Amino acid sequence: MKLKKIALGAAALALIACGEAQKPIAKAAAIAPDSADDQKFAYMLGAQFGLQNFANLPWQSGEGIDEDATVQGFRDGLANLKDTSAKLQLPQDTLASVSKQIQNAMRERYFKTQPDSTAKDLSDEQRRALVDSLRKALPITPAPAVANANVKLTLDASLQQKFSYLVGVQFGNQFYSIGRQFQTDFDGEYFVLGIRDAGKRVRDTTFKMVLSDDSLKAVGDRYNEKLKTIREEMTKKQQAEEEKLKAEVASLRGDTLANGMPAKMNFSVKASGITVKGEDLSAFAGKPLLMFYFSATCGHCAHAAPQILEIAKEFAQKGLTTVSIASGGNNKPGIRRFIDDAKFDETISVVWDESRQFGELYSDGYVPKVYLVNPDGSYKQYAAFEKEKDDLKKEIAELLNGKNVEWKIEVKKPAADSAKAPETKQETKKDAKSAKAKK
């Protein structure tokens, strides 16, 4: 991550949960040369995000940025990430529609700024001048006057206001993510100060930021070095944790299948309850069981989740129990948002592989994974759920009628032909590299 150039890509607008307006943050922040480094850094981020997006998004999209709506979107988005009970002011389908409209407008405006075949003999400098003139000729809806006030949006708000709010929500996502990388809860109000000053600079190029460019650069340099140190420490910690985890699961593995995975589900594996109480999987032992292993940030998992719920509901009254296990790299707020988006109900219990024991034993690092488990703990894994969904439903029905599911694992045997030995060794090296990349 290059801190000097942290900013949003105009076409990479993300959407998150929907809901109600947030209460205003009644706190005044002030930045000065002697402010704490964390405050300066948050201010720097806000200034960089604001300068790039307030300057570029209007001519790219045709919409001047409503600064107050952007700040409101930032505050609402950040609050939602920290507390899932805090909701956004616009529903997801509205934000999705806004994103689509803006991206279509960006695409159309881009093509309108591209010189036609008559400009093929122009020099690079002449082409740049032509593109600039074509860009300036495109209309832009002016941004409203800045009121430095809280904003309440409705579905009847203008496209400009909704888009500006969406930009702010994405600012919140990025700011929160950066804070997690630095393991620091940066104060969002200093980010807002940076946004506000960036808006003033874009409107008036003579405006002087509270912190000079040199001061901001120095802050960025210090945090670049800090991030390097954090990453080095995290790498060492992860290596130690991996060794510890391998030692923990060694006694849990038991007999193994031909592919090296445990022959049975070990229900003493640790699992933190999310929608149910418990410290392991013991509550799910001894019954026909459907397991859905997912990551809250995985698009394929999000697509599969409603289908898992549909299957769970179809077979619940016939005796099927369903549990979803969030992978260890998640966090509780993210898991709860995933649950809300998937509309999971009491049909599916949700736990978290916080200890990472389940993932170490039963996953290869890829998600989603689906498992159908017999009452005796033996199971079948469905690594390609979308392709195997019909087979899964058929085998669930058979399991509930007393026929255990069977996982037939095919293990490729090495070629016996000595003439192919060098090729076999080469493939082994490739496999080793692939496995290392997955980790």
C-alpha positions in Angstrom: 0.0 0.0 0.0 1.5 3.3 -1.1 0.3 5.9 1.4 1.2 8.8 -0.8 -1.3 7.7 -3.4 -4.1 6.2 -1.3 -7.3 7.1 -3.2 -10.5 5.6 -4.6 -10.7 4.4 -8.2 -13.8 6.1 -9.6 -15.1 2.9 -11.2 -14.6 0.8 -8.1 -17.6 1.9 -6.1 -18.6 -0.7 -3.5 -22.0 -1.3 -1.8 -22.8 -2.3 1.7 -25.8 -2.8 3.9 -28.9 -0.7 3.9 -30.9 1.0 6.6 -31.6 4.2 8.6 -29.9 7.5 9.1 -27.2 7.9 11.7 -27.2 10.3 14.5 -24.7 13.2 13.9 -21.3 12.9 15.6 -21.3 15.7 18.0 -17.6 16.2 18.4 -15.3 18.9 17.1 -11.8 17.9 15.9 -9.0 20.3 15.2 -5.7 19.7 13.5 -2.4 21.6 14.1 1.3 21.1 13.4 1.7 19.7 17.0 -1.3 17.3 16.7 -0.7 13.6 17.4 0.6 11.5 14.5 -2.5 9.4 14.3 -4.6 12.5 14.0 -2.3 13.9 11.3 -2.4 10.6 9.4 -6.2 10.5 9.5 -6.2 14.1 8.2 -3.7 13.2 5.5 -5.9 10.4 4.3 -9.0 12.6 4.2 -7.1 15.2 2.2 -5.7 12.7 -0.3 -9.1 11.0 -0.8 -10.8 14.4 -1.2 -8.3 16.0 -3.5 -8.3 13.2 -6.0 -12.0 12.5 -6.0 -13.3 16.0 -5.8 -11.1 16.9 -8.7 -11.6 13.9 -10.9 -15.1 12.5 -10.3 -17.0 15.5 -11.6 -15.5 15.4 -15.1 -15.6 11.6 -15.1 -19.2 11.3 -14.0 -20.8 14.6 -14.9 -21.8 15.2 -11.3 -20.2 17.7 -9.0 -19.6 16.1 -5.6 -21.9 17.2 -2.8 -19.3 17.5 0.0 -21.9 17.4 2.8 -23.4 14.2 1.5 -20.0 12.7 1.1 -19.1 13.4 4.7 -22.4 12.0 5.8 -21.8 8.8 3.8 -18.3 8.5 5.3 -19.7 8.8 8.9 -22.6 6.4 8.2 -20.4 3.9 6.5 -17.7 3.9 9.2 -20.4 3.6 11.9 -21.9 0.6 10.2 -18.5 -1.1 10.0 -18.0 -0.6 13.7 -21.5 -1.5 14.8 -23.8 -3.6 12.6 -26.9 -2.0 14.3 -25.9 1.3 12.7 -27.4 1.4 9.2 -26.9 3.4 6.0 -29.6 5.8 4.9 -30.1 4.3 1.5 -31.1 0.7 0.7 -28.7 -1.6 -1.2 -30.8 -1.7 -4.3 -30.8 2.1 -4.5 -27.0 2.2 -4.1 -26.6 -0.5 -6.7 -28.8 1.5 -9.2 -26.8 4.7 -8.5 -23.5 2.8 -9.1 -24.7 1.4 -12.4 -26.0 4.8 -13.6 -22.8 6.5 -12.8 -20.6 3.8 -14.3 -22.6 4.0 -17.5 -22.2 7.8 -17.5 -18.5 7.5 -17.0 -18.2 5.1 -19.9 -20.2 7.3 -22.2 -18.2 10.4 -21.2 -14.9 8.6 -21.7 -15.7 7.7 -25.3 -16.7 11.3 -26.0 -13.3 12.4 -25.0 -11.4 10.1 -27.3 -10.2 11.7 -30.5 -11.5 10.2 -33.8 -9.5 9.0 -36.8 -8.9 12.5 -38.0 -6.5 13.0 -35.1 -4.2 10.1 -35.9 -1.4 12.4 -37.2 -1.4 14.5 -34.0 1.6 14.5 -31.7 1.2 13.2 -28.2 1.1 16.8 -26.9 -1.6 17.8 -29.4 -3.6 14.7 -28.6 -3.5 15.5 -24.9 -4.6 19.1 -25.6 -7.5 17.8 -27.7 -8.6 15.3 -25.1 -8.5 18.1 -22.5 -10.6 20.4 -24.7 -13.2 17.6 -25.3 -13.3 16.9 -21.6 -13.9 20.5 -20.7 -16.7 20.7 -23.2 -18.7 18.1 -21.4 -21.4 19.4 -19.1 -21.1 18.9 -15.3 -23.9 19.4 -12.8 -22.5 22.0 -10.3 -21.9 20.9 -6.8 -24.2 22.6 -4.2 -22.8 25.1 -1.8 -21.2 23.5 1.3 -23.2 24.0 4.4 -21.0 21.9 6.8 -24.2 20.3 8.0 -25.6 16.8 8.6 -27.5 15.4 5.7 -30.7 13.2 5.7 -31.3 11.4 2.5 -34.5 9.9 1.1 -35.2 7.8 -1.9 -36.3 11.0 -3.7 -32.8 12.5 -3.3 -31.0 13.6 -6.6 -28.6 11.3 -8.4 -25.9 13.7 -7.5 -26.6 13.5 -3.7 -27.0 9.7 -3.8 -23.7 9.3 -5.7 -21.9 11.7 -3.3 -23.2 9.7 -0.4 -22.0 6.5 -2.0 -18.6 8.0 -2.5 -18.5 8.8 1.2 -19.6 5.3 2.2 -16.7 3.9 0.2 -14.3 6.4 1.9 -15.5 4.9 5.2 -14.7 1.3 3.9 -11.2 2.3 2.9 -10.5 4.3 6.1 -11.7 1.4 8.2 -9.6 -1.1 6.2 -6.5 1.1 6.6 -7.0 1.3 10.3 -7.2 -2.5 10.6 -3.9 -2.7 8.7 -2.3 -0.4 11.2 -4.1 -2.1 14.1 -5.3 1.4 15.1 -8.8 2.9 15.5 -8.1 6.2 13.7 -10.5 9.0 14.6 -12.8 9.6 11.6 -13.4 13.2 12.5 -9.8 14.1 11.5 -10.4 12.3 8.2 -13.4 14.6 7.8 -11.2 17.6 8.4 -9.0 16.4 5.6 -12.0 16.0 3.3 -13.2 19.5 4.1 -9.8 21.1 3.5 -9.5 19.2 0.3 -12.8 20.5 -0.9 -11.6 24.1 -0.1 -8.4 23.5 -2.1 -10.3 22.2 -5.1 -12.7 25.2 -5.1 -9.9 27.6 -4.4 -6.3 26.6 -5.5 -4.9 29.4 -3.3 -6.3 27.8 -0.1 -3.5 26.6 2.2 -4.0 23.3 4.0 -3.6 23.3 7.8 -0.6 20.9 7.4 1.9 21.7 4.6 2.7 19.3 1.8 6.1 18.6 3.4 4.4 17.9 6.7 1.9 15.5 5.1 4.7 13.8 3.2 6.7 13.3 6.5 3.7 11.7 8.1 3.2 9.4 5.2 6.8 8.3 5.3 6.6 7.6 9.0 3.5 5.5 8.5 5.0 3.6 5.6 7.9 2.6 7.9 5.4 1.7 10.6 3.5 -0.5 8.3 6.6 -2.3 7.3 7.4 -3.0 10.9 3.8 -4.2 11.6 3.9 -6.5 8.6 7.2 -8.0 9.7 5.9 -8.6 13.2 2.7 -10.1 11.8 4.6 -12.5 9.6 6.6 -13.7 12.6 3.4 -14.0 14.7 1.6 -15.9 11.9 4.5 -18.3 11.5 4.4 -19.0 15.3 0.6 -19.4 15.2 0.7 -21.8 12.3 3.2 -24.0 14.1 1.0 -23.9 17.2 -2.1 -24.7 15.2 -0.5 -27.7 13.5 0.4 -29.1 17.0 -3.1 -28.5 18.2 -4.9 -30.3 15.4 -2.4 -33.2 15.3 -4.4 -34.9 18.1 -7.7 -34.1 16.4 -7.0 -35.5 13.0 -7.5 -39.2 13.7 -7.6 -41.7 10.8 -7.2 -40.1 7.4 -8.7 -40.5 3.9 -6.7 -41.2 0.8 -6.3 -37.4 0.2 -4.9 -36.9 3.7 -8.0 -35.3 5.2 -9.6 -36.7 8.4 -11.8 -39.6 7.9 -14.5 -38.2 10.2 -15.7 -34.9 11.5 -14.2 -34.3 14.9 -16.9 -32.4 16.8 -14.5 -31.4 19.6 -13.0 -28.9 17.2 -13.2 -25.4 18.7 -15.9 -23.0 17.3 -17.1 -19.7 18.7 -20.9 -19.3 18.6 -22.3 -16.4 16.6 -26.1 -17.2 16.5 -25.8 -20.1 19.0 -23.9 -20.6 22.2 -21.0 -23.0 22.3 -17.3 -23.4 22.2 -17.0 -26.4 19.9 -19.1 -28.4 17.4 -20.3 -31.0 19.8 -24.0 -29.8 19.6 -24.1 -30.9 16.0 -22.7 -34.5 16.5 -24.7 -37.7 15.9 -27.2 -36.3 13.4 -27.5 -35.9 9.7 -25.7 -32.6 9.1 -25.1 -30.1 6.4 -22.1 -27.8 6.9 -21.4 -24.6 4.9 -17.8 -23.3 5.3 -17.6 -19.7 4.1 -15.8 -16.3 4.3 -17.8 -13.2 4.8 -15.8 -11.4 2.1 -16.1 -14.1 -0.5 -18.4 -13.3 -3.5 -18.9 -16.9 -4.3 -19.9 -17.6 -0.7 -22.4 -14.8 -0.8 -23.9 -16.2 -4.0 -24.1 -19.7 -2.5 -25.5 -18.7 0.9 -29.2 -18.2 -0.2 -29.1 -21.5 -2.0 -27.8 -23.2 1.2 -30.6 -21.6 3.1 -33.1 -22.9 0.6 -31.8 -26.4 0.9 -31.7 -26.2 4.7 -35.3 -25.1 4.8 -36.4 -27.9 2.3 -34.9 -30.6 4.5 -35.1 -29.2 8.0 -38.5 -30.8 8.9 -37.3 -34.1 7.6 -34.4 -34.2 10.1 -31.5 -32.3 8.6 -29.5 -29.9 10.8 -27.5 -27.1 9.1 -24.5 -25.2 10.4 -22.5 -22.5 8.7 -18.9 -22.0 9.8 -17.2 -18.7 9.1 -13.5 -19.1 8.4 -10.9 -17.9 10.8 -9.9 -14.8 8.9 -13.3 -13.1 9.5 -14.5 -10.9 12.3 -17.9 -10.8 14.1 -19.2 -7.6 12.5 -18.4 -9.0 9.0 -20.0 -12.3 9.8 -23.2 -10.7 11.0 -23.4 -8.6 7.9 -23.0 -11.7 5.8 -25.8 -13.4 7.8 -28.1 -10.4 7.3 -27.4 -10.2 3.6 -28.0 -13.9 3.2 -31.2 -13.7 5.2 -30.2 -16.6 7.4 -32.7 -17.5 10.0 -33.0 -20.1 12.8 -32.8 -22.8 10.2 -29.1 -22.3 10.0 -26.8 -22.1 13.1 -23.7 -19.9 12.5 -20.4 -20.4 14.3 -16.9 -19.0 13.7 -13.7 -20.9 13.2 -11.9 -18.4 15.3 -9.3 -20.9 16.4 -8.8 -21.9 12.7 -8.9 -25.6 13.7 -11.7 -26.5 11.3 -10.0 -24.8 8.4 -6.7 -26.5 9.1 -8.3 -30.0 9.2 -11.0 -29.8 6.6 -10.2 -27.1 4.1 -7.5 -26.4 1.5 -7.7 -22.6 1.9 -10.5 -22.1 -0.7 -14.1 -21.2 0.0 -17.0 -22.0 -0.1 -17.0 -25.6 0.9 -20.0 -27.8 1.7 -20.0 -31.0 3.7 -22.7 -33.6 4.2 -22.1 -35.5 7.4 -23.4 -38.9 8.4 -24.5 -39.5 12.1 -21.3 -41.5 12.6 -19.2 -38.5 11.6 -18.1 -39.7 8.2 -18.8 -37.2 5.4 -18.5 -36.1 1.8 -17.1 -32.8 0.7 -18.6 -30.8 -2.1 -15.8 -28.5 -3.3 -17.8 -27.3 -6.4 -21.2 -26.6 -4.8 -22.7 -24.9 -7.9 -22.0 -27.9 -10.1 -22.8 -30.5 -7.4 -26.0 -29.0 -5.9 -28.3 -31.5 -7.5 -26.2 -34.4 -6.3 -26.1 -32.8 -2.9 -29.9 -32.6 -2.6 -30.3 -36.2 -3.9 -27.8 -37.5 -1.3 -29.4 -35.4 1.5 -32.7 -37.1 0.7 -31.0 -40.5 0.7 -29.2 -39.8 4.0 -32.5 -38.8 5.7 -33.9 -42.2 4.5 -31.1 -44.1 6.2 -28.5 -44.4 3.4 -25.1 -42.9 4.5 -23.4 -40.6 2.0 -20.1 -41.9 0.7 -17.1 -39.9 -0.5 -15.3 -41.7 -3.2 -11.9 -40.1 -3.5 -9.7 -40.7 -6.5 -6.0 -40.4 -5.9 -3.8 -40.2 -9.0 -1.0 -42.8 -8.9 2.5 -41.7 -10.1 3.5 -42.9 -13.5 5.4 -46.2 -13.4 7.2 -45.5 -16.7 10.8 -44.7 -15.8 11.2 -42.6 -19.0 8.7 -40.2 -17.6 10.5 -39.7 -14.2 12.0 -36.3 -15.0 8.5 -35.0 -16.1 7.0 -36.3 -12.9 9.6 -34.5 -10.8 8.9 -31.3 -12.6 5.2 -31.6 -12.0 5.8 -32.2 -8.3 7.8 -28.9 -8.2 4.9 -27.1 -9.8 2.4 -28.6 -7.4 4.6 -27.5 -4.5 4.7 -23.9 -5.8 0.9 -24.0 -6.3 0.4 -25.2 -2.8 2.7 -22.5 -1.4 0.8 -19.9 -3.4 -2.5 -21.0 -2.0 -1.2 -20.6 1.6 
